[in-house]
């Protein structure tokens, strides 16, 4: 579900947070008399909770969180080698908002007895939901500092969900902290890409949307760095984007522009070639490629074989620009509320006579590769004139990028 200002509200987070509150006040999720987990540990590791821990849990059951946490701290201090005490300390720490203490206590419990890992993972995810919800509430109250701190705690407790990472990226970007925004978006993508595929269609759709928004967030960060003339950081962001989403035309194009600004002609040439491959009727992309060859020719030295080679390549690119039947510009995805998502663009008349039929065949890509193709035929406008076109996206598919051919 999309939250305002680009944030995401985790699916079912309110219900999860509610379950967390119940678990936190009622002891471990394992249930049963005393509600302490029944686990098998190595010989010599105590598995029975100490009397102080039992008392702490009783206070937790009665919603006396602060009292329970103090008692759990005392129990853990008296018997630090008892994993049950550490496990309960983590629960009471979450109940009182001490997420760093919870993280440390559960790490210690798992070190003492690996049998607690499943129980701890369940508690970490519940703690994550509590911290995540606290972040949303703080953000809604325009307290972005508290929101960020809450989402950072959520990630510290359970880093296997992308939602808090993504929201941090949005807020870092809003606050102008582009380096941290970049890192948060990268972490979002890393988590999504390593999540198992065998899940519900709804969950997969949510992941795809989050992934697409994280990619868009990175692109926005790179664009802002470019506008601020921070070309080095922008180049790195665009380079990473093209690695993650290899057909992301906007990432490749902006990558080329940033290299152009730094006059890195040799590095620019293969990047501009890739833009032309994806977007072959883009006049600007071919002019950038022309400049890459021209810059290399000037750097090669007078009357050298390298200079002549690059000059010939540059000349060939200009000839290709003139020979294109039409130019294509302003390609963009659009998703109208309740309507069919489309790819829209504009054709501009060039070499072809007005009315000549030009067919564009688009290949669409999603997170896992190609998801479909779609062709559209447009009548070439008179030279310098323009006409719009619209291409429907493959139904039921998450589309993140495209390429096209023409004839």
N, C-alpha and C positions, 0 to 999 in steps of 0.2 A: 504494500500500500504506500503510495507516495505521500510524504509529509510536506508541509509548506516549506518554502525556500530550498527545496531540493533534498531534504532529509528523508530518511526512511524510518517508518515505524515497523519494527519487527513483527512478522506475522504471528498473531496470537500472544504478543508479549504481555498484554494485560492479564490474560488467563494464566500465563506462566508465572508472572509476578505474583499473582494471587496465590498460586500453588506454593510458590516459594515462601510467602509469608506464613502460610499454614504449616509448611514443613519446618520453617525456622522456629516457630513457636511450639511445635509439637515434637521436636527431636528429629532424628535421622529418618530419611524417607523409607528405610527398610521396614518400618512398622513393627508390630509385635509388642510383647510386654517389655517396657523399658525403652523400646524403639532403638536400642543400640544395634549396629550391624552385627550379624553373625558371620564371621569370616575366619579363614584358616591362615595362621601366620607360622613363621619358622619357630622351631622349638626354642623355648626360653623367652619368647616375646609374649608379654602379658596381653590377653585378649579380653579380660574382664574389666569393666570400667571401675575406677576407684570410687569409694563412697562419696568423695567430694564431687566427682563427675555426675554421679546419680543425683545428688542434691542440685547440681547446676541444671541438669535436664528437667528436674521437677519445676524449678523456677521458670525455665523456658516454656514449659507446658502451661504455666499460669500467666504467660505474657509479661513476665517480669524480666525483660531482656537485659537490662543493665546489671541486675542482680545475678542473673545467670552467667553473664560474661565474666563478671568478677570471680564467681565461684569456679568457672571453667579455667580461668587463668591460674587460680590457686591450685587446682587439680593438676594442670599441666606442669606447673612449677614443682609440685611435690613429687610427681611421677612423670618426668619428661620422656621416659622410654616407653610409656604406655600409649599405643596408637589410638585407643578409644578416647583417651583424654584429649589428644591432639585433634582428632576428628570432631569432637564436640566443641572444642575451642574454636574451630573454624566456623561451625554453625552459629555459635553465639556471636562471633565477630561479625558475621554477615547481618545478623539480627540487629546489631547496634551500629552498623555502617562502617565497621573497621575492616575494609576489604583487604588491605595489605596484610593485616594480622591473619585473616582467614587464608589468604594465599600461602603464607609462610607455614601456618599450622597444618594445612592439608599436604603441603610438600613434605613436611616432617612425618606425618602419618603414613604417607606412601613409602617413604624411605624406611620406616620401621617395619612396615608390613605391606607387601605388594597386594595382598588380598583386599585392601581397601580401595584399590584404584577405581573399580566400577562405581562404588558408593561415592567416592570423591568426585568423579566426573559428573555424576548426577547433581551433587551439591554445587559444584562449580557452575554448572549451567543455570541452576536456579539462582545462584548469586549473581550471575551475569544478568539475568532478567531483571533482578531488583535494581542493579546499578544502571542498566540501560534505561529502565523506566524513569529513574530519578533524573537521568540526563535529559530525557524528553521533557519532563516537567519543568526542569530548570530552563531549558531552551525556550519553552512556551512563555516563561516568565521573563524572557530577555536577559537571563543570567548565563551568558555563554561561558564564562569562566567555570562556573559550577558544572555546567553541562559537559564541558570538555573533561573536567576532572572525573566526573561520573563515568563517562565512556572509556576513559583511560583505565579506571578501576575495573570496569566490565571486561576489558581486554586482558587485563592482568589475571583475572580469575578464570576466564574461558576465552581463549583467543581463536576458537575454531568457528566463529560465526562472523560474517563480513559486515553486519549492519552497523556496529559501533565504529569500526574502522572507517566505513564510508562516511558516516555522519561527522566524524572528526575531520575527514578530508574537506567536507563542505564548510565546516566552521573555520578551520584553519585558512581556507581560501578566502572566506568572507573577511577574516581579520588580516589578510595580507601576508600570512606566513606561508609562502608558496613552497618552501623546502619541506616543511612538515606536511603540507597538503599533498605534495607529491608522494611522500613516503606512505601516508595513510591510504591513498588511492592504490598504490602498488600492493600494499598488504591486502586490501580488499580483493584485488584480482587474484593474488596468490592463493588466498583462502578459497575463493570460488572455484578456481581451477583444480584444486586438490580434493574438493568435496566429492563424495560418491555419486554416481549417476543414477543409481537405482532408487528413485524417490518419486513422489507424486508429480503429476503434470503441473499442478499449481505451484509447487515448490520450485520446479525447474524454471517455470516462467518468471517467478520472482527473482531467482538467481540471474537469469538472463537479463532482466531489467536492471538489476543492481550492477551487473558487469558492464552493461552498455553505459549506464550513468557514470560509473567509475572511469571508463575510457573517455567519456565526454569531459569529466572533471579534469583528467590529466591533460587533455587537449586544451582546455580553458587555461590551465596553469601555464602551459607552454606558450600560449598566445599572449598572456599577460607579461610573461618574461620577455617575449619578443618585443612587445610594445614598449617595455621599459628599457629596451636595448641591452638586455641581459642575454645576449645571443648564445653564449656558452651553455648556461643552464637550460635554455630553451632547446638547443640542439640535442642535449642529452635526454630531455623529456620526449621529444619527437622521435628520437632514435629508439627509445624503449617502447614507445607506442607502436612503431612499425614492426618491432620484434613480436609484440603481443598480438597485434591485429594486423596481419601482413598485407591486407588489402584496404587499409584505412587511407583512403585518398587524401583526406584533409591532413592527416599526420604526415604523409609523404610530402605533400605540397608545402606545408609549413616548415618541414625539415629542410627542404630545398631552399626556401626563402631565407631561412636563418643562415645556412651555409653561404648563400649568395651575399648576404650582408657582411660576412667575414671574409669574403673573397677567397674562399677555400675551393678553388676551381676544380682541382683533381678529385676532391671528396664529393663535390657537387655533381659531377657528371653522372655517376651511376644512380644517384638519388633522383635526379631530374629524368633520367631514362625510365626509372620505375614509375614516376608520375605519368609520363607519356604513355607507358604501357597500360596503366589503369584507366587513364582519362585521355585517350588519343586525339580527341578533337579540341582539347584545351589549348588555345593559342598561347596563353601566358606560360604554361608548362614548357612548351617548345621554345619560347623565347628565353626562358631560364636555361634550358639546355644549350641553346645557341651561345649564351654568355659564358657557360662553363667551358665550352670549347674555345671561344674567343679569348677568355682569360688564360687558358693553358697555352694558346698560341703565342700570346704576348710574353708569357714567362719562359717560353722555350728558347728565345734568342733569335736574332735575325738570320734569315736564310739557312735555317736548319731543317732537317727532315721532320723533326717533331713539330716545328712551326707550320710547315706546309700541310702535314697530316691534320692538325687541329683546325687550320683554316678551311681545309676541304670539308671537314665534318661540320663546321659552323655554317658554311655555305649550303651544304645539303639540307641542314635543318631549316634554313630560311626558305629554300625551295619547297620543302614539304609543307611549311606553313601556308605558303601561297597556293599550293595545290589542294589543300583540304576543301572538301565540298562545302562544309559549313563549320562553324566553330560552336562549341558547347560551353556554357557557363552557368553559374549559379545553381549547381546541382545540390539538392538538399533533401533530407528525409522530412516527411511531415506525418504526424499522427493525429488527425482530428478526433475530438471527443466522440466516441461511439461510432466512428467511421473507419473506412479501410485505410490502413497506412500506405503511403505512396512515396515514390521518389520523383521529385519535380525538378525541372530544369528549363533552360532556355537555349534555343538554337539561333545562331546569328549567321546571316547570309555571307558567303564567301565566294568560292570558285564556281559552284554549281549554279546553273540557271534557275531563276525563280520558278518554283513549282516542281522541281526535280524531287523525286521520292528518295529519301535517305532513311535507311533502317538502322536503328540502334538496338543492339542485343545486349541486355544487361545480365550479368551473372551476380547473384546475391550470395553473401557469406554470413554465417552465424558463428557462434563460439566454437563449434566443432568442425567447421568447414563449409563447403558449398551447400546451399539450401534450395536453389532453384534458379531458373532463368526466365526472362520475360523480354519480348521484343516490342518495339513501337516504331511506326513509320511516320515520318514527318515530311511535310513539303518544305523544301528549302526556301527561305525568304529571299528577297532581293538583297544584293550585297549591302551590308551594313544594317539591314533591317533585322528584326527578331520575332520569334514566335515561341510560345511556351509549350512544354510537353509534360505529361504525367504518366508514370508507370506504376501499376499496383504492385505491392510487395507480395511475396508468396504467403498465402493464408496460413495462419497457425504457426509461423516460423519466427524465431528471433533473428532479425537481420541487423548486422552491425556494420557491414561495409559492402562495397560493390566494385565491379570493373565492367567495362563494356567494349564491344567492337562495333564497327560500322561498315556499311556497304551501300 
